[in-house]
Amino acid sequence: QVQLVESGGGLVQPGGSLRLSCAASGIIFTFDVMGWYRQAPGKQRELVAETTRGGSTTCTDSVKGRFTISRDGAENTVYLQMNSLKPEDTAVYYCKGFYAGSTYWGRGTQVTVSS
C-alpha cells in the first residue's frame, strides 16, 4: 500500500522558517511528479510547488523567492524549505505523488504562522 508521510510542520513566528519533508513507502516505482499543496480554513486546496522526475519545478507566485522544493528521487522523498513565512501561509500542507495516471496524497501537516 502506497503511503506518503509528511513531517516538519509546526508553529513559527512571522519571518521564520520551516522545512517540510515527505517520504513515500510501499512503492516500487519512482513518482513522475511530487509536490506540495496546502489548504487554509475555508479555502480550496491549492498548489504550492511541484517537481518532476526530470528536475523541473514550478511554484505558485505567492511563495516564489521564499519557498524551495527539492527532491531525492531515488528515495521518493520531497522537501519544502519555507523561509520568510507569513501568517497567510498558515494551512495544512499536503504531499502529493503522481505516477501512471494515479495521484497519491499524504494526510497533511499543519503549519501555523503566528506571533
C-alpha positions, 0 to 999 in steps of 0.5 A: 500500500502506497503511503506518503508521510509528511513531517516538519510542520509546526508553529513559527513566528512571522519571518521564520522558517520551516522545512517540510519533508515527505517520504513515500513507502510501499512503492516500487516505482519512482513518482513522475511528479511530487509536490506540495499543496496546502489548504487554509480554513475555508479555502480550496486546496491549492498548489504550492510547488511541484517537481518532476522526475526530470528536475523541473519545478514550478511554484505558485507566485505567492511563495516564489523567492521564499519557498524551495522544493527539492527532491531525492528521487531515488528515495521518493522523498520531497522537501519544502524549505519555507523561509520568510513565512507569513501568517497567510501561509498558515494551512495544512500542507499536503504531499502529493505523488503522481505516477501512471495516471494515479495521484497519491496524497499524504494526510497533511501537516499543519503549519501555523504562522503566528506571533 
